[in-house]
Amino acid sequence: MKTFNEQTIFEISSSGRKGYSLPKTEVPQVNPDEVIPKAFLRKTKAKLPEVSEFDVVRHFTRLSQWNFSIDTAFYPLGSCTMKYNPRINEEVARFPGFALSHPYQDEKTMQGSLQLMHELQNYLCEISGMDFCTLQPAAGAHGEFTGLLMIRSYHESRGNPRTKVIIPDSAHGTNPASAAICGYQVVTVKTGKDGIVVPEELAPLLDNEVACLMLTNPSTIGLFEKNIQKIADLLHSKGALLYCDGANMNALMGVARPGDMGVDCMHYNLHKTFTTPHGGGGPGAGPVVVKKILEPFLPVPVIVKEGDTYRLETNCPQSIGRVRAFFGNFGMFVRAYTYIRELGPDGIRKTCEMAVLNANYLRALLKDHLTLAYEADSLHEAIFTDKFLKDYSTGKVTKDGRPIPLKTLDIAKRLIDYGFHPPTVYFPLIVSGSLMIEPTETENKQTLDAFAETVKKILAEAKTTPTLLTEAPHTTPVRRLDEVKAVREPKLRA
Amino acid sequence: MTIPQDLKYSKEHEWVRVEGQIATIGVTDFAQEQLGDIVMVELPSEGTILTKDESFGVVESVKSVSDVFAPVSGKIVEANDPLTDSPGIMNEDCYGEGWIVKVEMSDPKELDSLMDAKAYQACLAEGH
């Protein structure tokens, strides 16, 4: 029977039930009070669930079946690049030579792992058109932090660390957060009418206190920053650097290289572009690639190749130091390496082209039904505003008699009923009621057609039975959540 | 959407009510509607000096976190503390009980750079 009334593992606990049976111990039992200082002893018993092995299997199998993931259905979460994680990545990551290696092993016994990292660094440099790479950062934002620390060290080495970082209003929130954590004051540059950064807005903000501009290309709204070369020249003429957020490299790789556009420093998200698992399936990896001028500041250890052997160099006096224990999330490197080797240069380019084609196909299917946020050509995602919703109504009014409009959120929630993960909504903030759809190259035409048909069907429902939207989702274990109450009155303890 | 005639407006969707040297500042009906249900407001304390166009507070809704920018420069003489416990007031009565701060203006001429109701209406129609 399919029921969504799953109790917590603690609720199915029954006193004395066990998931193990052990032989009698041959070691005499000791009372913890006698051997462990009192300060370290629990005052109350830990509330561990008492369950059988089968209780555990059933409970978690049921929960896993409710989970929505890229392995179950279409997941067009804009800006997140939710692409399929090929199973061969997992197989290679489990090769005993990789899976059972230990970072404290002697260098001589981990040559294979070092070679894989060294070659992955080279691939990432080649794909981006940059000179050097560090694999250490454990996520995209960590990569930003690492890149900014290097930029700060670079300016410091020239006598002035500078105080400001410029960030476009279209940027992802991690950019200003990283800059602030690195001690920089964030200055926002407004994007032009077409949604991209224009030199006219940028130039007046530039002075000798600007350390760098953080530019995402293609941008968070799916547009190619076509002024990038001019922007790079402007920055360089003031001694400032160009940082590129490589979050959307899926729409550039194999076709164009940030390094050729004047970028000095960039991070990748291996879990986006190079199919290592996202989120809960992570951990992430945010390698940083840099131009020659930033090489002295790379985190240590640096992998050095001498003849046919690899070694770890830690004697780098200008290095920003270590940013992550050992070498970073090594398992992710194996997966990304496998993916790159599997695709090869032609496959990488083809992947990029298919990702862009898919996004533009969806955009073409939906543009007469939703409102396009920008007329300019999209790269990896299609972005719509909620302007089309002015022709719709919930049929309800507020206490003081004002009509309650139909919202982006209502459409997003209704998509869940049809088995789709909603696109990213209400982000970025410069697009009103944004719907950001990123199909990636993963999806086939049938899936994209089905999604577009569903959106049209939902819009038809909105005209005839708006409650189908405003009360959605109807088919989930829990219905529409009260997000306002959750934030205003958070209940953080059971 | 309401846009009272007697107020001044900024491009960042703040309103200003002028009474002598004192300017009362809040966010517009358009802004509160765009934000959706407001769940947290970060207020500056009394005595804080505001600089025109610089951020002085934060408004968080279930959708986003947004800075509030000073439409005029001056010193805060009063902050609307009840907003901290009941941020929803900003949704319910943005031009009344939902005001954010009262400022003693240091340069009333700055008011000239703000829009009147008609200009603000036009600015919204343009899609900003």
Interface residues (C-beta under 8 A of the other chain):
Chain A: Y426 F427 L429 S432 E483 V484 V487 R488
Chain B: Q34 D37 V39 M40 E60 V62 K63 S64 S66 P87 G88 G127
